[in-house]
Amino acid sequence: MDLKSAKVNSVLIEAGEWVKDIPGMDDLALKVRGLGCIEAKNFMSRRVRALPKGTMNRDGTFPPALQERLLTEQCIEVLLLDWENLTEDKTTVPYSKEKARELLTNPDYRPLKDAVLWAANTLASGEALADGEILGNSPPTSNGSTAGAEITTSSLPITSE
């Protein structure tokens, strides 16, 4: 294995970067921090410590509804920093945490939250950057089909490190 294949840009993961070409999201671009960045770990650790006693399952896992709520809060408070090309009835929707909260907590906009998680995971894995450029600047790698590209949060771990 070449060591370069295991290297990521930790500065961008922590500070955030624009990710484009998000499956199923047309021209939406999201500025996100990488999933697993220090701030995300600290956020989750604080939230888990603040949970009332008995909230977690006996085996130390989170009930699915709680896991979903914590992950949504992490997206809003830490991972998502900005967006471009988000419109409603051809009107640009400016980014704000309040608008992000409104959208990401609404189950009808689940694909948007999935896009945030996909972008944050892509940035964290180093796949969003090819030779130091944003993924959106790279040529498309598919015919645009998003079959099989749906992101599910049930398989994403919540860490308290």
mmCIF file of the C-alpha atoms, coordinates in Angstrom:
data_MODEL
# 
_entry.id   MODEL 
# 
loop_
_atom_site.group_PDB 
_atom_site.id 
_atom_site.type_symbol 
_atom_site.label_atom_id 
_atom_site.label_alt_id 
_atom_site.label_comp_id 
_atom_site.label_asym_id 
_atom_site.label_entity_id 
_atom_site.label_seq_id 
_atom_site.pdbx_PDB_ins_code 
_atom_site.Cartn_x 
_atom_site.Cartn_y 
_atom_site.Cartn_z 
_atom_site.occupancy 
_atom_site.B_iso_or_equiv 
_atom_site.pdbx_formal_charge 
_atom_site.auth_seq_id 
_atom_site.auth_comp_id 
_atom_site.auth_asym_id 
_atom_site.auth_atom_id 
_atom_site.pdbx_PDB_model_num 
ATOM 1   C CA . MET A 1 1   ? 0.000   0.000  0.000   1.00 0.00 ? 1   MET A CA 1 
ATOM 2   C CA . ASP A 1 2   ? 1.274   3.414  -0.915  1.00 0.00 ? 2   ASP A CA 1 
ATOM 3   C CA . LEU A 1 3   ? 1.188   5.723  2.101   1.00 0.00 ? 3   LEU A CA 1 
ATOM 4   C CA . LYS A 1 4   ? -0.356  8.491  -0.044  1.00 0.00 ? 4   LYS A CA 1 
ATOM 5   C CA . SER A 1 5   ? -3.547  6.443  -0.376  1.00 0.00 ? 5   SER A CA 1 
ATOM 6   C CA . ALA A 1 6   ? -4.023  6.564  3.410   1.00 0.00 ? 6   ALA A CA 1 
ATOM 7   C CA . LYS A 1 7   ? -3.451  10.303 3.741   1.00 0.00 ? 7   LYS A CA 1 
ATOM 8   C CA . VAL A 1 8   ? -6.227  12.869 4.164   1.00 0.00 ? 8   VAL A CA 1 
ATOM 9   C CA . ASN A 1 9   ? -6.089  16.640 4.513   1.00 0.00 ? 9   ASN A CA 1 
ATOM 10  C CA . SER A 1 10  ? -6.782  17.045 8.224   1.00 0.00 ? 10  SER A CA 1 
ATOM 11  C CA . VAL A 1 11  ? -6.776  20.844 7.969   1.00 0.00 ? 11  VAL A CA 1 
ATOM 12  C CA . LEU A 1 12  ? -9.719  20.773 5.532   1.00 0.00 ? 12  LEU A CA 1 
ATOM 13  C CA . ILE A 1 13  ? -11.511 18.095 7.545   1.00 0.00 ? 13  ILE A CA 1 
ATOM 14  C CA . GLU A 1 14  ? -11.359 20.311 10.634  1.00 0.00 ? 14  GLU A CA 1 
ATOM 15  C CA . ALA A 1 15  ? -11.959 23.706 8.980   1.00 0.00 ? 15  ALA A CA 1 
ATOM 16  C CA . GLY A 1 16  ? -14.461 22.580 6.342   1.00 0.00 ? 16  GLY A CA 1 
ATOM 17  C CA . GLU A 1 17  ? -14.486 22.545 2.565   1.00 0.00 ? 17  GLU A CA 1 
ATOM 18  C CA . TRP A 1 18  ? -16.974 22.805 -0.281  1.00 0.00 ? 18  TRP A CA 1 
ATOM 19  C CA . VAL A 1 19  ? -18.194 19.489 -1.666  1.00 0.00 ? 19  VAL A CA 1 
ATOM 20  C CA . LYS A 1 20  ? -20.020 19.332 -4.989  1.00 0.00 ? 20  LYS A CA 1 
ATOM 21  C CA . ASP A 1 21  ? -21.375 16.567 -7.230  1.00 0.00 ? 21  ASP A CA 1 
ATOM 22  C CA . ILE A 1 22  ? -23.471 15.145 -4.417  1.00 0.00 ? 22  ILE A CA 1 
ATOM 23  C CA . PRO A 1 23  ? -25.513 12.185 -5.703  1.00 0.00 ? 23  PRO A CA 1 
ATOM 24  C CA . GLY A 1 24  ? -29.117 13.124 -6.389  1.00 0.00 ? 24  GLY A CA 1 
ATOM 25  C CA . MET A 1 25  ? -28.637 16.790 -5.424  1.00 0.00 ? 25  MET A CA 1 
ATOM 26  C CA . ASP A 1 26  ? -28.227 18.478 -8.824  1.00 0.00 ? 26  ASP A CA 1 
ATOM 27  C CA . ASP A 1 27  ? -25.913 21.503 -8.465  1.00 0.00 ? 27  ASP A CA 1 
ATOM 28  C CA . LEU A 1 28  ? -26.133 21.761 -4.660  1.00 0.00 ? 28  LEU A CA 1 
ATOM 29  C CA . ALA A 1 29  ? -22.760 22.458 -3.030  1.00 0.00 ? 29  ALA A CA 1 
ATOM 30  C CA . LEU A 1 30  ? -22.263 22.021 0.711   1.00 0.00 ? 30  LEU A CA 1 
ATOM 31  C CA . LYS A 1 31  ? -19.503 23.420 2.858   1.00 0.00 ? 31  LYS A CA 1 
ATOM 32  C CA . VAL A 1 32  ? -18.981 20.828 5.553   1.00 0.00 ? 32  VAL A CA 1 
ATOM 33  C CA . ARG A 1 33  ? -16.488 19.671 8.108   1.00 0.00 ? 33  ARG A CA 1 
ATOM 34  C CA . GLY A 1 34  ? -15.367 16.082 7.802   1.00 0.00 ? 34  GLY A CA 1 
ATOM 35  C CA . LEU A 1 35  ? -17.299 13.438 9.677   1.00 0.00 ? 35  LEU A CA 1 
ATOM 36  C CA . GLY A 1 36  ? -15.233 12.548 12.722  1.00 0.00 ? 36  GLY A CA 1 
ATOM 37  C CA . CYS A 1 37  ? -13.518 15.930 13.002  1.00 0.00 ? 37  CYS A CA 1 
ATOM 38  C CA . ILE A 1 38  ? -12.423 16.909 16.511  1.00 0.00 ? 38  ILE A CA 1 
ATOM 39  C CA . GLU A 1 39  ? -15.261 19.407 16.952  1.00 0.00 ? 39  GLU A CA 1 
ATOM 40  C CA . ALA A 1 40  ? -17.820 16.731 15.987  1.00 0.00 ? 40  ALA A CA 1 
ATOM 41  C CA . LYS A 1 41  ? -16.306 14.281 18.477  1.00 0.00 ? 41  LYS A CA 1 
ATOM 42  C CA . ASN A 1 42  ? -16.295 16.925 21.216  1.00 0.00 ? 42  ASN A CA 1 
ATOM 43  C CA . PHE A 1 43  ? -19.901 17.872 20.405  1.00 0.00 ? 43  PHE A CA 1 
ATOM 44  C CA . MET A 1 44  ? -21.052 14.267 20.605  1.00 0.00 ? 44  MET A CA 1 
ATOM 45  C CA . SER A 1 45  ? -19.090 13.639 23.784  1.00 0.00 ? 45  SER A CA 1 
ATOM 46  C CA . ARG A 1 46  ? -20.709 16.652 25.491  1.00 0.00 ? 46  ARG A CA 1 
ATOM 47  C CA . ARG A 1 47  ? -24.172 15.561 24.358  1.00 0.00 ? 47  ARG A CA 1 
ATOM 48  C CA . VAL A 1 48  ? -23.712 11.973 25.506  1.00 0.00 ? 48  VAL A CA 1 
ATOM 49  C CA . ARG A 1 49  ? -22.404 13.072 28.930  1.00 0.00 ? 49  ARG A CA 1 
ATOM 50  C CA . ALA A 1 50  ? -25.460 15.329 29.316  1.00 0.00 ? 50  ALA A CA 1 
ATOM 51  C CA . LEU A 1 51  ? -27.942 12.512 28.691  1.00 0.00 ? 51  LEU A CA 1 
ATOM 52  C CA . PRO A 1 52  ? -30.082 11.593 31.674  1.00 0.00 ? 52  PRO A CA 1 
ATOM 53  C CA . LYS A 1 53  ? -29.138 8.358  33.401  1.00 0.00 ? 53  LYS A CA 1 
ATOM 54  C CA . GLY A 1 54  ? -30.889 5.383  31.856  1.00 0.00 ? 54  GLY A CA 1 
ATOM 55  C CA . THR A 1 55  ? -31.242 6.977  28.422  1.00 0.00 ? 55  THR A CA 1 
ATOM 56  C CA . MET A 1 56  ? -28.892 4.561  26.719  1.00 0.00 ? 56  MET A CA 1 
ATOM 57  C CA . ASN A 1 57  ? -29.624 0.871  26.260  1.00 0.00 ? 57  ASN A CA 1 
ATOM 58  C CA . ARG A 1 58  ? -28.177 -1.530 28.849  1.00 0.00 ? 58  ARG A CA 1 
ATOM 59  C CA . ASP A 1 59  ? -25.513 -2.645 26.354  1.00 0.00 ? 59  ASP A CA 1 
ATOM 60  C CA . GLY A 1 60  ? -24.271 0.939  25.958  1.00 0.00 ? 60  GLY A CA 1 
ATOM 61  C CA . THR A 1 61  ? -25.868 1.543  22.562  1.00 0.00 ? 61  THR A CA 1 
ATOM 62  C CA . PHE A 1 62  ? -28.234 4.343  21.716  1.00 0.00 ? 62  PHE A CA 1 
ATOM 63  C CA . PRO A 1 63  ? -31.912 3.805  20.975  1.00 0.00 ? 63  PRO A CA 1 
ATOM 64  C CA . PRO A 1 64  ? -32.389 4.504  17.233  1.00 0.00 ? 64  PRO A CA 1 
ATOM 65  C CA . ALA A 1 65  ? -34.512 7.630  17.779  1.00 0.00 ? 65  ALA A CA 1 
ATOM 66  C CA . LEU A 1 66  ? -31.866 9.113  20.087  1.00 0.00 ? 66  LEU A CA 1 
ATOM 67  C CA . GLN A 1 67  ? -29.074 8.225  17.667  1.00 0.00 ? 67  GLN A CA 1 
ATOM 68  C CA . GLU A 1 68  ? -30.977 9.970  14.879  1.00 0.00 ? 68  GLU A CA 1 
ATOM 69  C CA . ARG A 1 69  ? -31.591 13.068 17.009  1.00 0.00 ? 69  ARG A CA 1 
ATOM 70  C CA . LEU A 1 70  ? -27.927 13.324 18.050  1.00 0.00 ? 70  LEU A CA 1 
ATOM 71  C CA . LEU A 1 71  ? -26.722 12.866 14.482  1.00 0.00 ? 71  LEU A CA 1 
ATOM 72  C CA . THR A 1 72  ? -29.129 15.533 13.229  1.00 0.00 ? 72  THR A CA 1 
ATOM 73  C CA . GLU A 1 73  ? -27.917 17.963 15.892  1.00 0.00 ? 73  GLU A CA 1 
ATOM 74  C CA . GLN A 1 74  ? -24.316 17.215 14.951  1.00 0.00 ? 74  GLN A CA 1 
ATOM 75  C CA . CYS A 1 75  ? -25.116 18.007 11.310  1.00 0.00 ? 75  CYS A CA 1 
ATOM 76  C CA . ILE A 1 76  ? -26.725 21.314 12.249  1.00 0.00 ? 76  ILE A CA 1 
ATOM 77  C CA . GLU A 1 77  ? -24.302 22.484 14.924  1.00 0.00 ? 77  GLU A CA 1 
ATOM 78  C CA . VAL A 1 78  ? -20.969 21.194 13.633  1.00 0.00 ? 78  VAL A CA 1 
ATOM 79  C CA . LEU A 1 79  ? -20.825 19.594 10.204  1.00 0.00 ? 79  LEU A CA 1 
ATOM 80  C CA . LEU A 1 80  ? -22.845 21.880 7.896   1.00 0.00 ? 80  LEU A CA 1 
ATOM 81  C CA . LEU A 1 81  ? -21.256 25.313 7.494   1.00 0.00 ? 81  LEU A CA 1 
ATOM 82  C CA . ASP A 1 82  ? -22.907 26.695 4.351   1.00 0.00 ? 82  ASP A CA 1 
ATOM 83  C CA . TRP A 1 83  ? -24.668 25.804 1.128   1.00 0.00 ? 83  TRP A CA 1 
ATOM 84  C CA . GLU A 1 84  ? -24.879 27.075 -2.426  1.00 0.00 ? 84  GLU A CA 1 
ATOM 85  C CA . ASN A 1 85  ? -27.546 26.595 -5.096  1.00 0.00 ? 85  ASN A CA 1 
ATOM 86  C CA . LEU A 1 86  ? -30.357 25.695 -2.693  1.00 0.00 ? 86  LEU A CA 1 
ATOM 87  C CA . THR A 1 87  ? -33.594 27.208 -3.970  1.00 0.00 ? 87  THR A CA 1 
ATOM 88  C CA . GLU A 1 88  ? -37.292 27.124 -3.216  1.00 0.00 ? 88  GLU A CA 1 
ATOM 89  C CA . ASP A 1 89  ? -39.632 28.054 -6.049  1.00 0.00 ? 89  ASP A CA 1 
ATOM 90  C CA . LYS A 1 90  ? -36.639 29.476 -7.982  1.00 0.00 ? 90  LYS A CA 1 
ATOM 91  C CA . THR A 1 91  ? -35.714 31.725 -5.049  1.00 0.00 ? 91  THR A CA 1 
ATOM 92  C CA . THR A 1 92  ? -32.315 31.278 -3.415  1.00 0.00 ? 92  THR A CA 1 
ATOM 93  C CA . VAL A 1 93  ? -32.496 29.988 0.143   1.00 0.00 ? 93  VAL A CA 1 
ATOM 94  C CA . PRO A 1 94  ? -29.719 31.695 2.121   1.00 0.00 ? 94  PRO A CA 1 
ATOM 95  C CA . TYR A 1 95  ? -27.847 29.555 4.633   1.00 0.00 ? 95  TYR A CA 1 
ATOM 96  C CA . SER A 1 96  ? -28.456 30.066 8.329   1.00 0.00 ? 96  SER A CA 1 
ATOM 97  C CA . LYS A 1 97  ? -28.340 27.645 11.236  1.00 0.00 ? 97  LYS A CA 1 
ATOM 98  C CA . GLU A 1 98  ? -32.006 28.343 11.828  1.00 0.00 ? 98  GLU A CA 1 
ATOM 99  C CA . LYS A 1 99  ? -32.916 27.377 8.252   1.00 0.00 ? 99  LYS A CA 1 
ATOM 100 C CA . ALA A 1 100 ? -30.638 24.335 8.455   1.00 0.00 ? 100 ALA A CA 1 
ATOM 101 C CA . ARG A 1 101 ? -32.434 23.276 11.660  1.00 0.00 ? 101 ARG A CA 1 
ATOM 102 C CA . GLU A 1 102 ? -35.828 23.772 10.039  1.00 0.00 ? 102 GLU A CA 1 
ATOM 103 C CA . LEU A 1 103 ? -34.881 21.617 7.047   1.00 0.00 ? 103 LEU A CA 1 
ATOM 104 C CA . LEU A 1 104 ? -32.733 18.927 8.650   1.00 0.00 ? 104 LEU A CA 1 
ATOM 105 C CA . THR A 1 105 ? -35.226 18.174 11.422  1.00 0.00 ? 105 THR A CA 1 
ATOM 106 C CA . ASN A 1 106 ? -38.091 17.823 8.934   1.00 0.00 ? 106 ASN A CA 1 
ATOM 107 C CA . PRO A 1 107 ? -38.386 14.175 7.858   1.00 0.00 ? 107 PRO A CA 1 
ATOM 108 C CA . ASP A 1 108 ? -39.682 15.308 4.467   1.00 0.00 ? 108 ASP A CA 1 
ATOM 109 C CA . TYR A 1 109 ? -36.220 16.769 3.755   1.00 0.00 ? 109 TYR A CA 1 
ATOM 110 C CA . ARG A 1 110 ? -34.354 13.603 4.753   1.00 0.00 ? 110 ARG A CA 1 
ATOM 111 C CA . PRO A 1 111 ? -32.449 13.564 1.420   1.00 0.00 ? 111 PRO A CA 1 
ATOM 112 C CA . LEU A 1 112 ? -30.881 16.923 2.343   1.00 0.00 ? 112 LEU A CA 1 
ATOM 113 C CA . LYS A 1 113 ? -29.629 15.564 5.672   1.00 0.00 ? 113 LYS A CA 1 
ATOM 114 C CA . ASP A 1 114 ? -28.339 12.483 3.858   1.00 0.00 ? 114 ASP A CA 1 
ATOM 115 C CA . ALA A 1 115 ? -26.486 14.818 1.472   1.00 0.00 ? 115 ALA A CA 1 
ATOM 116 C CA . VAL A 1 116 ? -24.823 16.599 4.418   1.00 0.00 ? 116 VAL A CA 1 
ATOM 117 C CA . LEU A 1 117 ? -23.694 13.267 5.854   1.00 0.00 ? 117 LEU A CA 1 
ATOM 118 C CA . TRP A 1 118 ? -22.506 12.042 2.461   1.00 0.00 ? 118 TRP A CA 1 
ATOM 119 C CA . ALA A 1 119 ? -20.489 15.231 1.919   1.00 0.00 ? 119 ALA A CA 1 
ATOM 120 C CA . ALA A 1 120 ? -19.004 15.119 5.443   1.00 0.00 ? 120 ALA A CA 1 
ATOM 121 C CA . ASN A 1 121 ? -18.067 11.466 5.033   1.00 0.00 ? 121 ASN A CA 1 
ATOM 122 C CA . THR A 1 122 ? -16.614 12.087 1.571   1.00 0.00 ? 122 THR A CA 1 
ATOM 123 C CA . LEU A 1 123 ? -14.479 14.945 2.899   1.00 0.00 ? 123 LEU A CA 1 
ATOM 124 C CA . ALA A 1 124 ? -13.350 12.885 5.899   1.00 0.00 ? 124 ALA A CA 1 
ATOM 125 C CA . SER A 1 125 ? -12.257 9.996  3.713   1.00 0.00 ? 125 SER A CA 1 
ATOM 126 C CA . GLY A 1 126 ? -10.282 12.273 1.410   1.00 0.00 ? 126 GLY A CA 1 
ATOM 127 C CA . GLU A 1 127 ? -12.417 11.320 -1.587  1.00 0.00 ? 127 GLU A CA 1 
ATOM 128 C CA . ALA A 1 128 ? -13.722 14.879 -1.992  1.00 0.00 ? 128 ALA A CA 1 
ATOM 129 C CA . LEU A 1 129 ? -10.296 16.114 -2.915  1.00 0.00 ? 129 LEU A CA 1 
ATOM 130 C CA . ALA A 1 130 ? -8.465  14.953 -5.986  1.00 0.00 ? 130 ALA A CA 1 
ATOM 131 C CA . ASP A 1 131 ? -5.002  16.482 -6.269  1.00 0.00 ? 131 ASP A CA 1 
ATOM 132 C CA . GLY A 1 132 ? -6.083  19.275 -3.930  1.00 0.00 ? 132 GLY A CA 1 
ATOM 133 C CA . GLU A 1 133 ? -9.176  20.259 -5.908  1.00 0.00 ? 133 GLU A CA 1 
ATOM 134 C CA . ILE A 1 134 ? -12.815 20.145 -4.922  1.00 0.00 ? 134 ILE A CA 1 
ATOM 135 C CA . LEU A 1 135 ? -14.647 17.085 -6.192  1.00 0.00 ? 135 LEU A CA 1 
ATOM 136 C CA . GLY A 1 136 ? -16.959 19.316 -8.224  1.00 0.00 ? 136 GLY A CA 1 
ATOM 137 C CA . ASN A 1 137 ? -14.029 20.352 -10.397 1.00 0.00 ? 137 ASN A CA 1 
ATOM 138 C CA . SER A 1 138 ? -13.318 16.764 -11.387 1.00 0.00 ? 138 SER A CA 1 
ATOM 139 C CA . PRO A 1 139 ? -14.938 15.177 -14.425 1.00 0.00 ? 139 PRO A CA 1 
ATOM 140 C CA . PRO A 1 140 ? -18.060 13.160 -13.633 1.00 0.00 ? 140 PRO A CA 1 
ATOM 141 C CA . THR A 1 141 ? -17.382 9.507  -12.918 1.00 0.00 ? 141 THR A CA 1 
ATOM 142 C CA . SER A 1 142 ? -20.834 8.219  -13.818 1.00 0.00 ? 142 SER A CA 1 
ATOM 143 C CA . ASN A 1 143 ? -23.765 8.832  -16.087 1.00 0.00 ? 143 ASN A CA 1 
ATOM 144 C CA . GLY A 1 144 ? -25.464 10.768 -13.294 1.00 0.00 ? 144 GLY A CA 1 
ATOM 145 C CA . SER A 1 145 ? -27.524 7.873  -11.998 1.00 0.00 ? 145 SER A CA 1 
ATOM 146 C CA . THR A 1 146 ? -27.844 7.802  -8.237  1.00 0.00 ? 146 THR A CA 1 
ATOM 147 C CA . ALA A 1 147 ? -29.087 4.242  -8.009  1.00 0.00 ? 147 ALA A CA 1 
ATOM 148 C CA . GLY A 1 148 ? -27.714 2.706  -4.864  1.00 0.00 ? 148 GLY A CA 1 
ATOM 149 C CA . ALA A 1 149 ? -26.273 6.011  -3.672  1.00 0.00 ? 149 ALA A CA 1 
ATOM 150 C CA . GLU A 1 150 ? -28.761 6.610  -0.868  1.00 0.00 ? 150 GLU A CA 1 
ATOM 151 C CA . ILE A 1 151 ? -27.075 7.274  2.441   1.00 0.00 ? 151 ILE A CA 1 
ATOM 152 C CA . THR A 1 152 ? -28.487 5.744  5.596   1.00 0.00 ? 152 THR A CA 1 
ATOM 153 C CA . THR A 1 153 ? -27.549 7.041  8.982   1.00 0.00 ? 153 THR A CA 1 
ATOM 154 C CA . SER A 1 154 ? -28.348 3.837  10.815  1.00 0.00 ? 154 SER A CA 1 
ATOM 155 C CA . SER A 1 155 ? -24.971 2.441  9.833   1.00 0.00 ? 155 SER A CA 1 
ATOM 156 C CA . LEU A 1 156 ? -23.015 5.523  10.868  1.00 0.00 ? 156 LEU A CA 1 
ATOM 157 C CA . PRO A 1 157 ? -21.404 5.212  14.279  1.00 0.00 ? 157 PRO A CA 1 
ATOM 158 C CA . ILE A 1 158 ? -21.842 7.770  16.988  1.00 0.00 ? 158 ILE A CA 1 
ATOM 159 C CA . THR A 1 159 ? -18.638 8.066  18.917  1.00 0.00 ? 159 THR A CA 1 
ATOM 160 C CA . SER A 1 160 ? -18.094 9.680  22.266  1.00 0.00 ? 160 SER A CA 1 
ATOM 161 C CA . GLU A 1 161 ? -14.311 9.942  21.996  1.00 0.00 ? 161 GLU A CA 1 
# 
